[in-house]
Amino acid sequence: MQFGFVGSKADLSLFMHTGTSSIIYILIYVNDIIITGSNDAVITDIIQQLYKEFAITNLGPLSFF
């Protein structure tokens, strides 16, 4: 699976993708993944790709961080 994400130099669990119309962040901690960014359509596409590759459960909007 290739999305073009680049790992952060400050935090090894943070990955960033900068596109022409969006920036997307993925933060991974043990078995939790937080996906956020500036373009909901791109986020939805990434989540759909993750569903195809892995057995994941979407817990909905983040309520505590």
LUMMI-311166 format. One record per atom (N, C-alpha, C): residue number from 1; x, y, z; atom name. Coordinates in steps of 0.02 Angstrom, whole numbers. Layout:
+-----+--------+--------+--------+-------+
| num |   east |  north |     up | atomo |
+-----+--------+--------+--------+-------+
| NUM |      X |      Y |      Z |    CA |
...
+-----+--------+--------+--------+-------+
END
This chain:
+-----+--------+--------+--------+-------+
| num |   east |  north |     up | atomo |
+-----+--------+--------+--------+-------+
|   1 |     43 |    -59 |      0 |     N |
|   1 |      0 |      0 |      0 |    CA |
|   1 |     45 |     62 |      0 |     C |
|   2 |     34 |    106 |    -47 |     N |
|   2 |     77 |    164 |    -53 |    CA |
|   2 |     33 |    226 |    -59 |     C |
|   3 |     38 |    271 |    -11 |     N |
|   3 |      1 |    333 |    -12 |    CA |
|   3 |     46 |    393 |    -18 |     C |
|   4 |    110 |    385 |     -9 |     N |
|   4 |    156 |    441 |    -13 |    CA |
|   4 |    164 |    477 |     53 |     C |
|   5 |    151 |    444 |    108 |     N |
|   5 |    160 |    474 |    174 |    CA |
|   5 |    234 |    477 |    192 |     C |
|   6 |    252 |    528 |    229 |     N |
|   6 |    321 |    538 |    251 |    CA |
|   6 |    320 |    538 |    327 |     C |
|   7 |    366 |    501 |    357 |     N |
|   7 |    371 |    499 |    430 |    CA |
|   7 |    398 |    563 |    459 |     C |
|   8 |    373 |    581 |    517 |     N |
|   8 |    395 |    641 |    551 |    CA |
|   8 |    463 |    629 |    583 |     C |
|   9 |    506 |    679 |    582 |     N |
|   9 |    571 |    674 |    615 |    CA |
|   9 |    564 |    684 |    690 |     C |
|  10 |    510 |    718 |    711 |     N |
|  10 |    500 |    733 |    782 |    CA |
|  10 |    464 |    676 |    819 |     C |
|  11 |    422 |    638 |    784 |     N |
|  11 |    383 |    584 |    816 |    CA |
|  11 |    379 |    526 |    767 |     C |
|  12 |    407 |    470 |    787 |     N |
|  12 |    411 |    411 |    742 |    CA |
|  12 |    342 |    380 |    727 |     C |
|  13 |    291 |    399 |    766 |     N |
|  13 |    225 |    370 |    755 |    CA |
|  13 |    180 |    416 |    713 |     C |
|  14 |    206 |    472 |    690 |     N |
|  14 |    167 |    520 |    650 |    CA |
|  14 |    189 |    518 |    577 |     C |
|  15 |    140 |    514 |    533 |     N |
|  15 |    152 |    513 |    461 |    CA |
|  15 |    111 |    568 |    428 |     C |
|  16 |    140 |    602 |    379 |     N |
|  16 |    107 |    659 |    347 |    CA |
|  16 |    106 |    650 |    271 |     C |
|  17 |     53 |    674 |    241 |     N |
|  17 |     48 |    675 |    168 |    CA |
|  17 |     23 |    744 |    147 |     C |
|  18 |     61 |    777 |    105 |     N |
|  18 |     42 |    843 |     80 |    CA |
|  18 |     25 |    837 |      6 |     C |
|  19 |    -37 |    852 |    -10 |     N |
|  19 |    -59 |    851 |    -80 |    CA |
|  19 |    -70 |    922 |   -104 |     C |
|  20 |    -95 |    928 |   -165 |     N |
|  20 |   -107 |    995 |   -193 |    CA |
|  20 |   -164 |   1031 |   -158 |     C |
|  21 |   -212 |    993 |   -132 |     N |
|  21 |   -270 |   1024 |   -100 |    CA |
|  21 |   -282 |   1001 |    -29 |     C |
|  22 |   -233 |    966 |      0 |     N |
|  22 |   -245 |    940 |     67 |    CA |
|  22 |   -180 |    922 |    103 |     C |
|  23 |   -185 |    917 |    168 |     N |
|  23 |   -133 |    888 |    209 |    CA |
|  23 |   -166 |    838 |    256 |     C |
|  24 |   -137 |    778 |    260 |     N |
|  24 |   -166 |    725 |    300 |    CA |
|  24 |   -114 |    701 |    350 |     C |
|  25 |   -136 |    689 |    412 |     N |
|  25 |    -93 |    664 |    465 |    CA |
|  25 |   -120 |    596 |    488 |     C |
|  26 |    -76 |    549 |    497 |     N |
|  26 |    -94 |    484 |    528 |    CA |
|  26 |    -48 |    474 |    587 |     C |
|  27 |    -78 |    464 |    645 |     N |
|  27 |    -41 |    451 |    707 |    CA |
|  27 |    -57 |    380 |    729 |     C |
|  28 |     -5 |    340 |    739 |     N |
|  28 |    -14 |    270 |    757 |    CA |
|  28 |     15 |    259 |    827 |     C |
|  29 |    -26 |    231 |    871 |     N |
|  29 |     -2 |    214 |    939 |    CA |
|  29 |    -29 |    145 |    956 |     C |
|  30 |     16 |     97 |    962 |     N |
|  30 |      0 |     26 |    976 |    CA |
|  30 |    -52 |      1 |    926 |     C |
|  31 |   -115 |     -4 |    946 |     N |
|  31 |   -167 |    -28 |    900 |    CA |
|  31 |   -219 |     25 |    885 |     C |
|  32 |   -202 |     88 |    898 |     N |
|  32 |   -248 |    143 |    884 |    CA |
|  32 |   -219 |    186 |    828 |     C |
|  33 |   -261 |    209 |    783 |     N |
|  33 |   -241 |    252 |    728 |    CA |
|  33 |   -286 |    314 |    728 |     C |
|  34 |   -256 |    372 |    727 |     N |
|  34 |   -293 |    435 |    720 |    CA |
|  34 |   -277 |    463 |    651 |     C |
|  35 |   -329 |    476 |    612 |     N |
|  35 |   -321 |    505 |    545 |    CA |
|  35 |   -357 |    572 |    545 |     C |
|  36 |   -321 |    624 |    527 |     N |
|  36 |   -352 |    691 |    522 |    CA |
|  36 |   -320 |    729 |    465 |     C |
|  37 |   -354 |    781 |    445 |     N |
|  37 |   -326 |    822 |    390 |    CA |
|  37 |   -375 |    874 |    366 |     C |
|  38 |   -358 |    904 |    311 |     N |
|  38 |   -397 |    960 |    285 |    CA |
|  38 |   -447 |    942 |    231 |     C |
|  39 |   -449 |    878 |    210 |     N |
|  39 |   -494 |    858 |    156 |    CA |
|  39 |   -529 |    793 |    174 |     C |
|  40 |   -594 |    798 |    189 |     N |
|  40 |   -633 |    740 |    210 |    CA |
|  40 |   -635 |    685 |    157 |     C |
|  41 |   -637 |    703 |     93 |     N |
|  41 |   -640 |    653 |     40 |    CA |
|  41 |   -576 |    612 |     38 |     C |
|  42 |   -519 |    644 |     47 |     N |
|  42 |   -455 |    608 |     48 |    CA |
|  42 |   -451 |    562 |    109 |     C |
|  43 |   -474 |    586 |    166 |     N |
|  43 |   -474 |    545 |    226 |    CA |
|  43 |   -518 |    483 |    216 |     C |
|  44 |   -577 |    493 |    188 |     N |
|  44 |   -622 |    436 |    174 |    CA |
|  44 |   -590 |    386 |    127 |     C |
|  45 |   -555 |    410 |     76 |     N |
|  45 |   -521 |    366 |     29 |    CA |
|  45 |   -466 |    325 |     65 |     C |
|  46 |   -428 |    357 |    108 |     N |
|  46 |   -376 |    322 |    145 |    CA |
|  46 |   -406 |    269 |    190 |     C |
|  47 |   -460 |    286 |    224 |     N |
|  47 |   -493 |    237 |    268 |    CA |
|  47 |   -518 |    178 |    228 |     C |
|  48 |   -547 |    190 |    168 |     N |
|  48 |   -570 |    135 |    126 |    CA |
|  48 |   -512 |     90 |    104 |     C |
|  49 |   -455 |    119 |     88 |     N |
|  49 |   -396 |     80 |     70 |    CA |
|  49 |   -372 |     38 |    130 |     C |
|  50 |   -375 |     67 |    189 |     N |
|  50 |   -355 |     29 |    249 |    CA |
|  50 |   -402 |    -30 |    261 |     C |
|  51 |   -468 |    -20 |    249 |     N |
|  51 |   -516 |    -75 |    255 |    CA |
|  51 |   -499 |   -132 |    208 |     C |
|  52 |   -475 |   -116 |    149 |     N |
|  52 |   -457 |   -168 |    100 |    CA |
|  52 |   -395 |   -208 |    120 |     C |
|  53 |   -350 |   -176 |    156 |     N |
|  53 |   -286 |   -207 |    173 |    CA |
|  53 |   -285 |   -240 |    242 |     C |
|  54 |   -324 |   -213 |    289 |     N |
|  54 |   -320 |   -235 |    358 |    CA |
|  54 |   -389 |   -244 |    388 |     C |
|  55 |   -392 |   -284 |    441 |     N |
|  55 |   -455 |   -291 |    479 |    CA |
|  55 |   -456 |   -234 |    530 |     C |
|  56 |   -494 |   -181 |    514 |     N |
|  56 |   -496 |   -123 |    558 |    CA |
|  56 |   -568 |   -108 |    578 |     C |
|  57 |   -576 |    -72 |    632 |     N |
|  57 |   -641 |    -49 |    656 |    CA |
|  57 |   -638 |     27 |    661 |     C |
|  58 |   -686 |     60 |    632 |     N |
|  58 |   -690 |    132 |    636 |    CA |
|  58 |   -732 |    150 |    697 |     C |
|  59 |   -702 |    183 |    745 |     N |
|  59 |   -737 |    202 |    806 |    CA |
|  59 |   -770 |    271 |    801 |     C |
|  60 |   -767 |    301 |    743 |     N |
|  60 |   -800 |    365 |    733 |    CA |
|  60 |   -757 |    424 |    752 |     C |
|  61 |   -789 |    481 |    760 |     N |
|  61 |   -751 |    542 |    777 |    CA |
|  61 |   -715 |    536 |    844 |     C |
|  62 |   -657 |    566 |    847 |     N |
|  62 |   -616 |    565 |    907 |    CA |
|  62 |   -650 |    606 |    962 |     C |
|  63 |   -657 |    576 |   1021 |     N |
|  63 |   -690 |    613 |   1076 |    CA |
|  63 |   -641 |    629 |   1132 |     C |
|  64 |   -582 |    596 |   1132 |     N |
|  64 |   -533 |    608 |   1185 |    CA |
|  64 |   -465 |    593 |   1157 |     C |
|  65 |   -416 |    638 |   1171 |     N |
|  65 |   -349 |    627 |   1147 |    CA |
|  65 |   -300 |    649 |   1200 |     C |
+-----+--------+--------+--------+-------+
END
